Amino acid sequence: MNTNYEDHYVIKFARLFLDFVKQDKIVGFSAPDKILLEHLLRGKVNDYGKIKLIDEAIVKNQEILDKYEIDYESLSSKNKDVNQERQVYDNINIKIVGDNNVIEVRLPWLPKDKFDTLIGFFKTTLGMQFEFRHNEDGVWFSMIRDESIFDELLNHPLVKLIGYSIDNDKLQKAKDTLKVEIEKQKKLFELSVTAQLEETEEFKGMFTKLYPFQKVSVEYSKLKRSILIADEMGLGKTIQALAIIEYHQLYPALIVVPAMLKKNWRREINVWLPHKSVVVVETDKIIPPADLYIVSYSMASKVANRFVVRKPKVIVCDESHYLKNPKAARTDYILKNFKTIPFKMLTTGTPILNRTVELVPQLDLLGILDTHFGGKRKFINRYAPPQWNGFGTTYGSANEEELQVELRKSCMIRRMKKDVLIELPDKIRQVIYLPLSDVAAYEKVEADSINWYETKLRKNKDLSEHEILEKVDEKLDNRSWFAERMVRVEYLRQAALEYKMKAVFEWVDDTLEQTSKLILFCHHREAVEQLYEQYKDRAVMLYGGMSGQVEDIINKFINDKRIQLFIASIQSGGVGIDGLQEVCDKVAFVELAWTPAVMSQAEDRVHRIGQGNPVNIYYLLGEDTIEEHVYSVVVDKEEIFEKSTNINKLFIWMRNKKN
């Protein structure tokens, strides 16, 4: 057997060990198998080849093993079952990756049981996620905040026991890179809350028209290629996204939006980037070449392959909270088809509608869920802990202020209007309690909401008795007591609306005597239609399915002095509409949504750039009805959203934590 000097040293070391065994200088020795070599040679041998040399040396001294009843199993054993149980990983290269920081560790030959133990340590103690495929590099993902993780990893007794080799130059390079990354994250956090920058020569052309805080977003984009623009509604997120595209010349650009916002985006592009061509994708047929493509979430699934071929340099997902549900089809195909686009921007004033877990798909699309937050499981355990509510698993909310810090350091820009637009008037919210036209009737519904629903159905002369009972059964069939009570709540809300509507008409009449324009938001389409029927000679209405008419409806409300009312569903009229603030400063909610962020979006159709007056927001609640409870629930939900996004509350939390 040909060996070099180092190999001779290894063999000599093994024979010396056996001499110690022979002289009883090592007492109580057990586990004379491959694990023996691991303990024996820690710090001395780091590759499988030398392990085999030692194995041969020990086998040659079989008489010593027999004398001392050491049941040593050679590496060359032909016992297939034993070999299978003691699977060996040879020269494992592990990369630990954390947002551009990489440390490479090369482990020696290692039995599978020890490898599994090592995996467990990394996952439970360091909270690291691991991807491993046999005969390929393994990759660890972790939130690397400081270089102590390197020392903790390399100095852990288990790692020392196994033995390791590491390239010190690479380690130092990783530490240096980490220091740069930490400084970068500090800068990103600072920019994410900054109102303005000093003027520079590079901001010319369209950039001269930007507000100072909007220029900050362009500066932020110089450091990050994955951005969540989460400014409060009304601060021009569309314009900021277009400015970033133009600054970096990210053409062709793919812009994915809710269907009703396609024309709004085209209008903004024509105003801000008139020198660029734009195509609104309306069909899955031929798509002509363009600088910017606008496509709805629903159409994107049909034409995804077309855009992959065109190799867009950026994808913008407007109202990105549309991607909050990972099981939704649109979320699935967006992640599958567009995650690899080099530059990604999400825009939404409400990245969290109800729960922090809704951020998971959005962060996944941006590519920072793994690299900055340590993966889905770690994010959920830290910021959206699972809870059992008696029916299934739901997700809570925790560490909201810390989450905001990490979001701002990694991807999120969020400013509030009151902080960056000092001249913008405040909102003035007021709850109006309206009397019911028939209190006794409402109380009867309250006592038995299911029977009320059946009675309501009987008013429809087009329904047969069978159809009525079928509809009632459909509502109750296979429902738990919890779901049934939620149905009851919904019926109570409809009853409250029915019996307060007379008072709503009176309130609207009085208000229109004092103002020229008023916006009314409703939750149900039936309410929109009922209000429109009452005021159709001086109103416009908007609800789902009217996306093709949005522009005409807005223009009519703005330009026709005879039109005093803009009546819309909260979902359809509460997002993506601009211009109403030019003629209106009063908004009333005839019905409430369950989600505070949705109502906040609706409020901000008038509380935005261009508004010169204080904005009055009215909540029209049926007195002593379920609506009062709904309002209190919505306010409670808003507190969770505020904790995760309000920078002023964040600074208070940080100051208290320090003290």
SEMARZA-742761 format. One record per residue (C-alpha): x, y, z; residue in three letters; residue number from 1. Coordinates in steps of 0.05 Angstrom, whole numbers. Example, Ala and Ser with C-alpha at 12.3 -4.5 7.8 and 13.67 -1.06 7.14 Angstrom:
% residues 2
       px       py       pz   seti   tidren
      246      -90      156    ALA        1
      273      -21      143    SER        2
END
This chain:
% residues 659
       px       py       pz   seti   tidren
        0        0        0    MET        1
       30       66      -23    ASN        2
       23      121       28    THR        3
       53      189       38    ASN        4
       85      217      102    TYR        5
       19      240      131    GLU        6
      -13      172      119    ASP        7
       45      137      155    HIS        8
       33      184      213    TYR        9
      -40      163      216    VAL       10
      -23       89      215    ILE       11
       28       99      269    LYS       12
      -24      136      311    PHE       13
      -73       79      303    ALA       14
      -22       27      324    ARG       15
       -3       69      384    LEU       16
      -75       70      405    PHE       17
      -79       -6      402    LEU       18
      -17      -10      445    ASP       19
      -53       32      497    PHE       20
     -111      -17      494    VAL       21
      -63      -76      502    LYS       22
      -31      -44      564    GLN       23
      -99      -31      595    ASP       24
      -84       44      595    LYS       25
     -153       55      565    ILE       26
     -205       26      612    VAL       27
     -279       17      600    GLY       28
     -275       27      526    PHE       29
     -338        8      487    SER       30
     -372       21      420    ALA       31
     -315       -7      379    PRO       32
     -344       10      312    ASP       33
     -342       68      264    LYS       34
     -361      116      320    ILE       35
     -295       94      355    LEU       36
     -255      124      298    LEU       37
     -295      189      302    GLU       38
     -277      198      376    HIS       39
     -205      173      367    LEU       40
     -187      219      310    LEU       41
     -224      284      325    ARG       42
     -180      342      306    GLY       43
     -131      295      271    LYS       44
     -165      265      210    VAL       45
     -215      299      165    ASN       46
     -227      254      106    ASP       47
     -252      185       91    TYR       48
     -187      162       57    GLY       49
     -147      168      122    LYS       50
     -203      135      160    ILE       51
     -195       74      115    LYS       52
     -120       72      127    LEU       53
     -132       69      202    ILE       54
     -185       16      192    ASP       55
     -134      -27      154    GLU       56
      -83      -17      209    ALA       57
     -132      -39      263    ILE       58
     -155     -100      223    VAL       59
      -83     -123      216    LYS       60
      -79     -126      292    ASN       61
     -139     -172      298    GLN       62
     -105     -215      351    GLU       63
     -104     -155      398    ILE       64
     -178     -143      385    LEU       65
     -193     -216      400    ASP       66
     -152     -217      464    LYS       67
     -188     -157      493    TYR       68
     -256     -179      465    GLU       69
     -263     -117      423    ILE       70
     -318     -130      372    ASP       71
     -292      -84      318    TYR       72
     -329      -82      252    GLU       73
     -286      -64      193    SER       74
     -307      -14      140    LEU       75
     -299      -70       91    SER       76
     -352     -112      125    SER       77
     -396     -148       75    LYS       78
     -456     -148      122    ASN       79
     -505     -108       79    LYS       80
     -556      -98      134    ASP       81
     -504      -69      181    VAL       82
     -477      -23      126    ASN       83
     -546        1      111    GLN       84
     -559       18      184    GLU       85
     -492       54      188    ARG       86
     -497       96      125    GLN       87
     -437      140      115    VAL       88
     -436      211       88    TYR       89
     -368      226       59    ASP       90
     -337      296       59    ASN       91
     -401      336       70    ILE       92
     -397      407       45    ASN       93
     -447      452       81    ILE       94
     -462      523       61    LYS       95
     -494      569      112    ILE       96
     -528      625       75    VAL       97
     -559      688      103    GLY       98
     -578      745       56    ASP       99
     -512      746       17    ASN      100
     -470      720       75    ASN      101
     -440      651       64    VAL      102
     -399      606      108    ILE      103
     -375      539       81    GLU      104
     -361      482      129    VAL      105
     -331      416      105    ARG      106
     -347      358      151    LEU      107
     -309      292      149    PRO      108
     -337      223      139    TRP      109
     -397      217      184    LEU      110
     -445      161      203    PRO      111
     -518      176      189    LYS      112
     -539      175      262    ASP      113
     -487      228      279    LYS      114
     -506      268      218    PHE      115
     -579      267      240    ASP      116
     -557      290      310    THR      117
     -520      348      278    LEU      118
     -580      367      237    ILE      119
     -622      368      300    GLY      120
     -573      414      335    PHE      121
     -573      464      278    PHE      122
     -649      465      274    LYS      123
     -667      467      347    THR      124
     -609      507      376    THR      125
     -593      555      319    LEU      126
     -661      553      287    GLY      127
     -631      541      219    MET      128
     -667      511      159    GLN      129
     -631      457      119    PHE      130
     -635      430       49    GLU      131
     -593      368       35    PHE      132
     -588      321      -24    ARG      133
     -539      263      -23    HIS      134
     -475      275      -62    ASN      135
     -493      349      -68    GLU      136
     -479      410      -26    ASP      137
     -526      421       32    GLY      138
     -551      492       43    VAL      139
     -570      522      110    TRP      140
     -614      584      114    PHE      141
     -613      627      176    SER      142
     -625      698      200    MET      143
     -552      719      208    ILE      144
     -553      782      250    ARG      145
     -481      783      275    ASP      146
     -418      741      270    GLU      147
     -429      707      336    SER      148
     -468      653      299    ILE      149
     -402      631      266    PHE      150
     -368      623      333    ASP      151
     -428      588      363    GLU      152
     -429      540      305    LEU      153
     -355      524      301    LEU      154
     -342      521      376    ASN      155
     -401      477      394    HIS      156
     -378      412      428    PRO      157
     -415      368      379    LEU      158
     -381      400      319    VAL      159
     -314      395      354    LYS      160
     -327      322      370    LEU      161
     -339      306      297    ILE      162
     -281      347      272    GLY      163
     -284      397      216    TYR      164
     -242      435      168    SER      165
     -256      507      147    ILE      166
     -224      556      100    ASP      167
     -205      614      146    ASN      168
     -201      662       87    ASP      169
     -272      645       68    LYS      170
     -294      653      140    LEU      171
     -263      721      146    GLN      172
     -293      742       80    LYS      173
     -361      720      105    ALA      174
     -352      761      168    LYS      175
     -331      822      128    ASP      176
     -390      813       82    THR      177
     -436      808      142    LEU      178
     -410      874      171    LYS      179
     -426      907      104    VAL      180
     -495      875      104    GLU      181
     -509      900      175    ILE      182
     -491      971      155    GLU      183
     -535      964       93    LYS      184
     -594      941      135    GLN      185
     -585     1001      181    LYS      186
     -587     1047      120    LYS      187
     -649     1012       93    LEU      188
     -684     1021      160    PHE      189
     -666     1095      161    GLU      190
     -691     1105       90    LEU      191
     -756     1067      103    SER      192
     -779     1123      150    VAL      193
     -746     1183      117    THR      194
     -789     1240       92    ALA      195
     -739     1272       45    GLN      196
     -669     1273       16    LEU      197
     -622     1328       -4    GLU      198
     -633     1347      -77    GLU      199
     -583     1317     -125    THR      200
     -569     1325     -199    GLU      201
     -588     1254     -216    GLU      202
     -662     1266     -201    PHE      203
     -683     1299     -266    LYS      204
     -740     1289     -315    GLY      205
     -799     1256     -281    MET      206
     -761     1255     -216    PHE      207
     -767     1331     -208    THR      208
     -842     1322     -200    LYS      209
     -836     1272     -144    LEU      210
     -849     1290      -72    TYR      211
     -786     1287      -29    PRO      212
     -808     1223        6    PHE      213
     -821     1190      -61    GLN      214
     -749     1204      -82    LYS      215
     -728     1167      -19    VAL      216
     -760     1104      -48    SER      217
     -715     1109     -109    VAL      218
     -656     1115      -62    GLU      219
     -680     1053      -25    TYR      220
     -683     1015      -90    SER      221
     -608     1026     -101    LYS      222
     -596      980      -42    LEU      223
     -651      928      -51    LYS      224
     -678      891     -112    ARG      225
     -738      864      -73    SER      226
     -782      919      -46    ILE      227
     -848      924      -10    LEU      228
     -876      995      -18    ILE      229
     -926      997       38    ALA      230
     -938     1072       46    ASP      231
    -1004     1092       75    GLU      232
    -1058     1098       23    MET      233
    -1057     1162      -17    GLY      234
     -982     1172      -20    LEU      235
     -972     1153      -93    GLY      236
     -945     1082      -91    LYS      237
     -959     1074     -165    THR      238
     -915     1135     -181    ILE      239
     -859     1109     -137    GLN      240
     -859     1042     -172    ALA      241
     -856     1075     -240    LEU      242
     -799     1121     -217    ALA      243
     -759     1061     -194    ILE      244
     -771     1025     -261    ILE      245
     -749     1087     -299    GLU      246
     -688     1100     -255    TYR      247
     -660     1029     -264    HIS      248
     -687     1022     -336    GLN      249
     -724      958     -317    LEU      250
     -755      945     -385    TYR      251
     -794      906     -404    PRO      252
     -834      912     -340    ALA      253
     -891      867     -319    LEU      254
     -945      899     -276    ILE      255
     -998      853     -245    VAL      256
    -1059      888     -217    VAL      257
    -1132      876     -197    PRO      258
    -1175      879     -259    ALA      259
    -1208      945     -242    MET      260
    -1141      980     -235    LEU      261
    -1114      966     -305    LYS      262
    -1138     1032     -335    LYS      263
    -1114     1071     -275    ASN      264
    -1043     1043     -285    TRP      265
    -1045     1058     -359    ARG      266
    -1066     1129     -345    ARG      267
    -1009     1139     -295    GLU      268
     -958     1110     -344    ILE      269
     -981     1156     -399    ASN      270
     -974     1216     -353    VAL      271
     -907     1198     -320    TRP      272
     -873     1157     -375    LEU      273
     -902     1184     -441    PRO      274
     -840     1162     -479    HIS      275
     -852     1089     -462    LYS      276
     -900     1041     -496    SER      277
     -952     1004     -454    VAL      278
     -997      945     -469    VAL      279
    -1058      927     -427    VAL      280
    -1065      851     -435    VAL      281
    -1139      836     -446    GLU      282
    -1132      768     -482    THR      283
    -1089      707     -483    ASP      284
    -1078      715     -557    LYS      285
    -1020      753     -589    ILE      286
     -986      803     -542    ILE      287
     -948      858     -580    PRO      288
     -879      881     -557    PRO      289
     -879      938     -506    ALA      290
     -838      970     -451    ASP      291
     -891      958     -399    LEU      292
     -945      904     -395    TYR      293
    -1006      911     -350    ILE      294
    -1043      847     -335    VAL      295
    -1096      828     -284    SER      296
    -1084      773     -233    TYR      297
    -1134      728     -267    SER      298
    -1105      739     -337    MET      299
    -1033      729     -313    ALA      300
    -1047      654     -304    SER      301
    -1066      648     -377    LYS      302
    -1007      685     -406    VAL      303
     -951      669     -356    ALA      304
     -910      631     -408    ASN      305
     -912      690     -456    ARG      306
     -879      735     -405    PHE      307
     -827      683     -385    VAL      308
     -803      684     -458    VAL      309
     -801      760     -459    ARG      310
     -756      759     -397    LYS      311
     -783      819     -358    PRO      312
     -732      854     -314    LYS      313
     -782      872     -261    VAL      314
     -849      849     -235    ILE      315
     -895      896     -197    VAL      316
     -954      865     -159    CYS      317
    -1002      920     -141    ASP      318
    -1048      911      -81    GLU      319
    -1003      853      -63    SER      320
    -1048      832       -5    HIS      321
    -1085      796      -61    TYR      322
    -1030      744      -52    LEU      323
    -1042      735       23    LYS      324
    -1072      665       15    ASN      325
    -1018      614       -5    PRO      326
    -1072      565      -26    LYS      327
    -1105      613      -75    ALA      328
    -1093      597     -148    ALA      329
    -1068      667     -165    ARG      330
    -1016      663     -108    THR      331
     -993      595     -132    ASP      332
     -981      614     -205    TYR      333
     -950      681     -189    ILE      334
     -899      646     -144    LEU      335
     -886      590     -193    LYS      336
     -879      633     -255    ASN      337
     -850      700     -234    PHE      338
     -809      689     -171    LYS      339
     -744      686     -212    THR      340
     -753      755     -243    ILE      341
     -691      794     -219    PRO      342
     -725      856     -192    PHE      343
     -790      851     -153    LYS      344
     -836      904     -124    MET      345
     -900      895      -84    LEU      346
     -945      955      -71    THR      347
    -1000      957      -19    THR      348
    -1022     1003       36    GLY      349
    -1045      942       75    THR      350
     -993      886       72    PRO      351
    -1029      856      133    ILE      352
    -1104      854      127    LEU      353
    -1120      811      188    ASN      354
    -1060      769      210    ARG      355
     -985      772      203    THR      356
     -984      704      170    VAL      357
    -1011      738      108    GLU      358
     -941      765       96    LEU      359
     -912      696       83    VAL      360
     -929      689        8    PRO      361
     -910      762       -4    GLN      362
     -842      754       29    LEU      363
     -834      688       -8    ASP      364
     -844      723      -75    LEU      365
     -794      776      -56    LEU      366
     -744      720      -41    GLY      367
     -728      741       31    ILE      368
     -772      693       70    LEU      369
     -714      643       73    ASP      370
     -654      688       71    THR      371
     -676      740      122    HIS      372
     -730      707      164    PHE      373
     -703      635      166    GLY      374
     -760      604      127    GLY      375
     -835      597      133    LYS      376
     -835      555      197    ARG      377
     -789      602      235    LYS      378
     -828      663      212    PHE      379
     -895      634      234    ILE      380
     -869      610      301    ASN      381
     -840      679      316    ARG      382
     -891      726      287    TYR      383
     -955      686      275    ALA      384
     -957      630      326    PRO      385
    -1007      575      310    PRO      386
    -1067      570      356    GLN      387
    -1121      518      365    TRP      388
    -1190      551      371    ASN      389
    -1230      487      382    GLY      390
    -1246      477      309    PHE      391
    -1178      481      275    GLY      392
    -1112      516      273    THR      393
    -1111      592      266    THR      394
    -1052      639      268    TYR      395
    -1042      692      320    GLY      396
     -998      754      321    SER      397
     -935      765      362    ALA      398
     -873      808      364    ASN      399
     -904      858      317    GLU      400
     -855      914      332    GLU      401
     -795      869      320    GLU      402
     -827      845      255    LEU      403
     -832      917      232    GLN      404
     -758      928      246    VAL      405
     -739      867      205    GLU      406
     -786      885      148    LEU      407
     -757      955      143    ARG      408
     -686      927      145    LYS      409
     -700      876       90    SER      410
     -753      902       42    CYS      411
     -807      949       68    MET      412
     -816     1023       58    ILE      413
     -874     1052       97    ARG      414
     -889     1125      113    ARG      415
     -952     1156      142    MET      416
     -986     1216      110    LYS      417
     -982     1257      174    LYS      418
     -906     1248      176    ASP      419
     -888     1263      103    VAL      420
     -944     1309       81    LEU      421
     -949     1360      136    ILE      422
     -997     1402       95    GLU      423
    -1047     1345       86    LEU      424
    -1108     1355      132    PRO      425
    -1125     1304      185    ASP      426
    -1183     1255      183    LYS      427
    -1241     1271      229    ILE      428
    -1278     1207      247    ARG      429
    -1348     1209      276    GLN      430
    -1396     1153      295    VAL      431
    -1469     1169      280    ILE      432
    -1521     1126      316    TYR      433
    -1584     1121      275    LEU      434
    -1652     1101      304    PRO      435
    -1687     1040      277    LEU      436
    -1754     1047      242    SER      437
    -1780      985      277    ASP      438
    -1743      966      341    VAL      439
    -1790      909      357    ALA      440
    -1779      877      289    ALA      441
    -1704      880      298    TYR      442
    -1709      850      368    GLU      443
    -1750      794      339    LYS      444
    -1695      780      288    VAL      445
    -1645      783      345    GLU      446
    -1685      730      382    ALA      447
    -1690      683      322    ASP      448
    -1648      704      263    SER      449
    -1657      639      225    ILE      450
    -1733      644      224    ASN      451
    -1725      716      202    TRP      452
    -1684      693      143    TYR      453
    -1739      645      123    GLU      454
    -1791      700      130    THR      455
    -1749      746       87    LYS      456
    -1744      693       33    LEU      457
    -1820      685       32    ARG      458
    -1826      757       10    LYS      459
    -1796      736      -56    ASN      460
    -1857      713      -96    LYS      461
    -1812      679     -147    ASP      462
    -1789      626      -97    LEU      463
    -1829      562      -86    SER      464
    -1838      532      -16    GLU      465
    -1788      478      -34    HIS      466
    -1737      530      -57    GLU      467
    -1745      570        6    ILE      468
    -1734      510       52    LEU      469
    -1676      488        9    GLU      470
    -1642      556       17    LYS      471
    -1652      554       92    VAL      472
    -1625      483       97    ASP      473
    -1565      503       54    GLU      474
    -1546      556      105    LYS      475
    -1552      508      164    LEU      476
    -1532      441      136    ASP      477
    -1466      413      162    ASN      478
    -1450      477      201    ARG      479
    -1418      475      270    SER      480
    -1449      517      325    TRP      481
    -1395      569      314    PHE      482
    -1408      575      239    ALA      483
    -1483      577      252    GLU      484
    -1474      636      299    ARG      485
    -1433      672      247    MET      486
    -1491      663      199    VAL      487
    -1535      693      254    ARG      488
    -1490      754      259    VAL      489
    -1494      765      184    GLU      490
    -1570      762      185    TYR      491
    -1570      811      243    LEU      492
    -1527      859      203    ARG      493
    -1576      855      145    GLN      494
    -1634      867      192    ALA      495
    -1599      927      223    ALA      496
    -1588      955      153    LEU      497
    -1661      944      134    GLU      498
    -1689      979      195    TYR      499
    -1640     1037      196    LYS      500
    -1646     1053      122    MET      501
    -1701     1104      132    LYS      502
    -1654     1142      180    ALA      503
    -1597     1135      130    VAL      504
    -1639     1169       76    PHE      505
    -1655     1226      125    GLU      506
    -1581     1234      144    TRP      507
    -1560     1236       71    VAL      508
    -1613     1287       54    ASP      509
    -1590     1332      111    ASP      510
    -1517     1324       93    THR      511
    -1529     1341       19    LEU      512
    -1561     1406       41    GLU      513
    -1493     1425       71    GLN      514
    -1444     1397       20    THR      515
    -1440     1389      -54    SER      516
    -1409     1319      -57    LYS      517
    -1412     1257      -13    LEU      518
    -1386     1186      -18    ILE      519
    -1426     1128       10    LEU      520
    -1394     1059       21    PHE      521
    -1434      995       31    CYS      522
    -1416      922       44    HIS      523
    -1473      890        5    HIS      524
    -1491      902      -68    ARG      525
    -1565      905      -49    GLU      526
    -1550      965       -4    ALA      527
    -1514     1000      -61    VAL      528
    -1573      989     -107    GLU      529
    -1624     1011      -55    GLN      530
    -1587     1076      -43    LEU      531
    -1579     1088     -117    TYR      532
    -1653     1076     -129    GLU      533
    -1668     1130      -78    GLN      534
    -1620     1181     -108    TYR      535
    -1610     1159     -180    LYS      536
    -1622     1228     -209    ASP      537
    -1562     1255     -172    ARG      538
    -1517     1194     -160    ALA      539
    -1470     1144     -192    VAL      540
    -1458     1074     -166    MET      541
    -1402     1023     -170    LEU      542
    -1399      950     -149    TYR      543
    -1365      886     -171    GLY      544
    -1369      870     -245    GLY      545
    -1368      943     -268    MET      546
    -1292      950     -277    SER      547
    -1300      971     -349    GLY      548
    -1343     1031     -327    GLN      549
    -1299     1057     -270    VAL      550
    -1266     1114     -309    GLU      551
    -1333     1141     -335    ASP      552
    -1365     1136     -266    ILE      553
    -1308     1174     -234    ILE      554
    -1307     1228     -287    ASN      555
    -1382     1238     -281    LYS      556
    -1378     1246     -206    PHE      557
    -1320     1295     -212    ILE      558
    -1344     1337     -270    ASN      559
    -1421     1336     -267    ASP      560
    -1445     1385     -215    LYS      561
    -1513     1352     -214    ARG      562
    -1482     1287     -187    ILE      563
    -1474     1293     -112    GLN      564
    -1468     1220      -90    LEU      565
    -1415     1167     -105    PHE      566
    -1447     1102      -80    ILE      567
    -1400     1042      -81    ALA      568
    -1386      975      -49    SER      569
    -1326      978       -3    ILE      570
    -1289      925      -43    GLN      571
    -1299      957     -111    SER      572
    -1296     1031      -94    GLY      573
    -1247     1028      -38    GLY      574
    -1183     1013      -77    VAL      575
    -1147     1040     -138    GLY      576
    -1191     1101     -148    ILE      577
    -1159     1170     -151    ASP      578
    -1187     1239     -165    GLY      579
    -1247     1239     -118    LEU      580
    -1207     1281      -69    GLN      581
    -1209     1339     -119    GLU      582
    -1284     1350     -107    VAL      583
    -1302     1313      -43    CYS      584
    -1279     1312       30    ASP      585
    -1336     1272       63    LYS      586
    -1343     1196       66    VAL      587
    -1398     1156      101    ALA      588
    -1400     1081      115    PHE      589
    -1471     1056      111    VAL      590
    -1444      986      127    GLU      591
    -1379      962      157    LEU      592
    -1328      912      132    ALA      593
    -1297      862      180    TRP      594
    -1227      884      160    THR      595
    -1203      952      185    PRO      596
    -1151      959      129    ALA      597
    -1205      953       76    VAL      598
    -1244     1010      107    MET      599
    -1181     1051      115    SER      600
    -1167     1042       41    GLN      601
    -1237     1067       26    ALA      602
    -1228     1128       70    GLU      603
    -1165     1145       33    ASP      604
    -1200     1153      -33    ARG      605
    -1207     1226      -10    VAL      606
    -1152     1230       43    HIS      607
    -1094     1233       -6    ARG      608
    -1049     1280      -46    ILE      609
    -1091     1336      -75    GLY      610
    -1139     1342      -16    GLN      611
    -1140     1412       12    GLY      612
    -1193     1405       66    ASN      613
    -1201     1365      130    PRO      614
    -1232     1298      113    VAL      615
    -1295     1278      150    ASN      616
    -1309     1203      159    ILE      617
    -1377     1182      185    TYR      618
    -1396     1113      210    TYR      619
    -1472     1105      206    LEU      620
    -1489     1052      259    LEU      621
    -1558     1025      277    GLY      622
    -1570     1045      349    GLU      623
    -1567      986      398    ASP      624
    -1554      936      342    THR      625
    -1501      885      323    ILE      626
    -1466      940      284    GLU      627
    -1440      971      348    GLU      628
    -1406      904      364    HIS      629
    -1378      899      293    VAL      630
    -1348      969      300    TYR      631
    -1314      950      366    SER      632
    -1285      886      334    VAL      633
    -1258      925      275    VAL      634
    -1224      975      322    VAL      635
    -1191      918      360    ASP      636
    -1165      889      295    LYS      637
    -1136      956      274    GLU      638
    -1091      955      336    GLU      639
    -1055      892      309    ILE      640
    -1044      925      242    PHE      641
    -1019      989      275    GLU      642
     -968      952      317    LYS      643
     -938      920      255    SER      644
     -935      983      212    THR      645
     -939     1047      252    ASN      646
     -870     1076      258    ILE      647
     -887     1123      315    ASN      648
     -911     1066      358    LYS      649
     -849     1028      338    LEU      650
     -803     1082      365    PHE      651
     -842     1084      430    ILE      652
     -833     1008      436    TRP      653
     -759     1012      421    MET      654
     -748     1067      472    ARG      655
     -786     1029      526    ASN      656
     -749      965      510    LYS      657
     -682     1000      517    LYS      658
     -701     1029      585    ASN      659
END
